[in-house]
């Protein structure tokens, strides 16, 4: 059985899955955790634009993720990082 490890430091969560996408960890999946709640440093429009930028990358299916070009053209990145 092939195992895949993925770590998302900002969520402090280690995910262990099989190649079939089945949850294999001995800990329960957090139920009350969300990306919105985990971001505590931004507010208002800046926070919403940042979360949209991150959501564009954090899609389970690769075909649903934004491309690198789309991410480089993202309003949040252009305004707050490259601006």
JOWO-V689687 format. One record per run of one state. SS is the DSSP state (H for helix, E for strand, C for the rest). FROM is the first residue (numbers start at 1). TO is the last residue. Records with the same first field share a line. If there is no record, write none. Layout:
SS->FROM-TO ; FROM-TO
//
This chain:
C->1-2 ; 12-12 ; 19-22 ; 24-34 ; 39-43 ; 58-61 ; 65-67 ; 73-74 ; 82-83
E->3-8 ; 13-18 ; 23-23
H->9-11 ; 35-38 ; 44-57 ; 62-64 ; 68-72 ; 75-81
//
